[in-house]
Amino acid sequence: MMFEHVIYSCAIAIFVGMVYHRVTGRDYSWIIILCAFAPDIDVAANTVLKNFGFTLLFEGHKIYHGAFHNIAIMVIFGIAFAFLVHPFGIKFFDALFFSMIGFAAHLFEDALAYKSAYMFLWPFSSKIMGIGLLPEILSEENYSYDFFRIANGEVLVIGLLLLLVAIIIRTYLDGPSWIRYYMPDILYEKFFRKYVVSSGMHER
């Protein structure tokens, strides 16, 4: 579901970034997209830790895919990420907020897709939860990659529509200059700023 996570996290990042920028004047919502894959670190966790001579157990079992898909790991990851990027000039709360939103976006997307997903509320509950908007997708085991073997067509279409709506709304409210928050300044200045200026819309 990697490709779908990119699309959905981009849509969420655009919406959240727009609101956050209006409140604080800052927008680091690219962190949401970057951290949207963080829960899947559990796929490689056992292998990496084993190389260092460690074995980490989750509820008495070795780490498995889905073990990090919960709010406890989300908080731990958010704090660690905020400390990691703070020396680069990003405020601690900004990094904490956006990284946790990115992590939560992944969990939310999995919950939407799977009727029986993961223990999202651990350690408060060990119940396996999910919403499952598409009735034929019960769990990760029967998730169908029917779009060129890289994504589920139905899930992808919904995500693309959300992304399109996010782009239209933010461009209408903020003008096209918001794109600069998702790329290096040198790239924006070279390829996009001229278009923003020529469009007659002020940079915000």
N, C-alpha and C positions, 0 to 999 in steps of 0.2 A: 504493500500500500504506500510505498515511498513516493511515487509520483503524485498521488492524490494528496498526500500530506503537504507537498510543496504548494499546490494550488490553494488548498483550504487555508494554510497558514499565511499565504500572501494576502488573501481576502481579509482575514482577521487582522493582520498587521496594518493594512491600509485603514481600516475602520478605527482600530484602537489608536494608531498613530495620529490620526486626524483629531480625535477627541483629546488625547494627551497633549498634543501640541497647542490646542486652543486653551488648555488649562495652564500649562507650564511654559509654553514657548519652546519646548524641546521635543525632539522626535527621534528616538532610537529604536523604532519599531522593527528595524531590520533584524534586531536581536530575536524577535519572535520567530522569524523564518529560520534563523540559524539554530535556535534551540528546539524547534519543532521535532527534531529527530532524536533529542536527548533520551527519551524513554527507551529507545531501541538500543541503547548502550548495553543493555542486559544480554543482547545477543552474543557479544564478544567478552563480556565480563569474566566469565569462568576461565576462558582461555588465557586472557591477560593476567589475571590474578595467579593462575597456576604457574605461569612462567616466573613469578616472583616468590613462589612457594607459599601462597596463601589459598585458603579455601573459605569462601564466604557462603553462609547458609541463610536461606530465607524460609522461615517457618519450618525449620528442620530439614530442608532440602537444598541441594545445590542450586545456584541461580539458573533460572530458565527464562525463556522469552516470555515477558509479561510480568516478571518479578519486580521490575522498576516502574511499572505502570500504576502508580498510586500517589496519593497526595503527600505522603511522608517523604518519598524520594524527591518529589517536586520541590518541597521546601528546602531540603538539603542541597539539591542541585542549584536552586536559585541563590542561596546564600554563598555557596562556593563560587558560582559564576560572578556574582557581584564583587566579591573580593578579588577575583582574577582580573577583571577588566577595570577596576577602580584606578590602578596606576596609569591607565591610558586616558584618564580625564573624564570618564563616565561616572556620574554620581551614583553612589551605592544604591539608593532607592530606585533610580531609573533602571539600573541593570537588574536589580532584584525583581522589580515589577514586570519588565518586558520578558525576562528569561522565564519567570514563572507562568506568564501568559502563554509563551511559546510551548512550554512543557504541557500546560493544561490544554492547549489547542490540540495537541496530539491525542491526549486522553479523550477529549470530547469527540474528535473525529472517529476514533476507534469505537466509542460508545454509539455514535450515530450509525456506523456501518454494521456492527455486530450486535446481535441480540444477546449473546453470551460472550462477553469480552474478558475483562480482568477484574481484579479486586481493587477498584479505583479508590475506595475509601479506607483502605488499610492505612494505619493500624486500628482504626475505629470499627471497621467491619471487614470480615474475610469473605463476604458474599461476592460472588462473581456477578457483575452487572453489565448491562448494555441496553441500548434503546432499540437498535435494529430497525431503521426506517424502511429498509428493503427486506421484505419477509423471506426471500430466498437465501439471504446471507445470515446464517445462524451463528457462525463463529469464524475464526481465522482459517480453520481447516478447510472450509468449503467456500472460501473467497475466490471468485472467478476473475482471472486476468484476461478478459475477453477483448480488450482494446490493444491490439498489437502486442499482447503478452506483457504489457507494462502497467496496465491499470484496468479497473473495472469500469466499463463504459457508463453505467448509470451513475455511479458515485462520482465519476469524473465530470460528467455533464452538469450535475448539481453544483459541484465545486467551481466549474468555469462560469456558471451563471452568477454565483455569489461573488466571484472575483470581478466579473464585468460590472455588476451593480456597485461594488465597492469603488472601482475606478471611476465610474460615472459620477457617483455622489461626491467623492472627494475632489474630483476635477471641477465639478460645478461649484462647490463651496470654497475651495482653496485655490483654484487655478491649477495649471499644469506643473507648477514649480515644485510640488510635493515630491516629485520623482527624485529630487536631489538627495533625499534622505536614505535612498537605497543604493547609492553608488558613491565612489570616491569623488571629491570635489573637482579634481582635474578632468574626470570623465564628463561630469555635468557641464563644466565650463566649456569644454571642447565640442560637445555634441548636442546639448540640450538647451543651454541658456539662451542661445540665439533664437531658438524657436519660441521660448517662453516670452522673451522681450517682444518679438515680432507679433505675437498673438495679442498684444495689448493688455495682457493681464499682469498685475503686479506680483512680484515674488513675495511670498509670505514666510 
